[in-house]
């Protein structure tokens, strides 16, 4: 039995925030432009409010202005779409995020189509996903990119490795599959109808759990020495967060496991800021 190495996200997140800050400071110094991110929220959900506050705090540290646009929790989809279009047309805004959950009847994928692709820093516009799938430049959803970034930060090779992605959502599983294919991994995407999940994940070198089911992945799902990335963020009774991986069960079987919290999460937030800084730099150079 070997020790399971923690794939912590703090160091990579710090490096990404430093990169964002360097770009932001350069833009302020040379062009008088501060990168600006706007988060659109149409929910009273407390965990969303906490997440938005954490983005705002991280943005300030990275020299990026971050505003929240609050719409009522019963806002009509047309009102949300109009606001996103307005922000997309505003030259003073460089990144736009539409936060979920949304009011009943509103579709994130549909509404995100109103975010201009060059400001779509969380890769939510279906055009961004299409471009990603076609191998064209686009912002990837930050969480999906964070998985690859975290693996890179810890020196986990992807070329030729078998990766099982558990979850096929548009925000995590599907874009992640494209990012991994671009890195020459052999990818299997699993979902709730996968006939024998454990058999698929046991044959993988790397398992990414993104199902939103606490404790779904146990030692029985892993080949000895597998690397495991836990994307899941499931609320616990005591107000904390727990992942999709049963950390105690996989300890000693997994070679490495990303912690929840402290793994994918901080890298995701830092990537949103890095994307915003890159979008601002592109906007400034396009107008020169
Ligand atoms: P989602 O839209 O609910 O998708 C969950 C996916 O998991 C679906 O494809 C579902 O299959 C699959 N699934 C559910 N139960 C399963 C099971 N028992 N076996 C196999 N597959 C199963 O969730 P999401 O938005 O992708 O988020 C996934 C998790 O990541 C959540 O915990 C979320 O909070 C977390 N998250 C974390 C971050 C971060 O920054 N750390 C960011 C975003 C999301 P079907 O398609 O068949 O229903």
Boltz pocket constraint, residues with backbone or C-beta under 6 A from the ligand:
constraints:
  - pocket:
      binder: B
      contacts: [[A, 143], [A, 166], [A, 167], [A, 168], [A, 169], [A, 170], [A, 171], [A, 172], [A, 173], [A, 190], [A, 191], [A, 192], [A, 193], [A, 194], [A, 197], [A, 209], [A, 210], [A, 211], [A, 212], [A, 213], [A, 216], [A, 230], [A, 231], [A, 232], [A, 233], [A, 234], [A, 264], [A, 265], [A, 268], [A, 269]]
      max_distance: 6.0
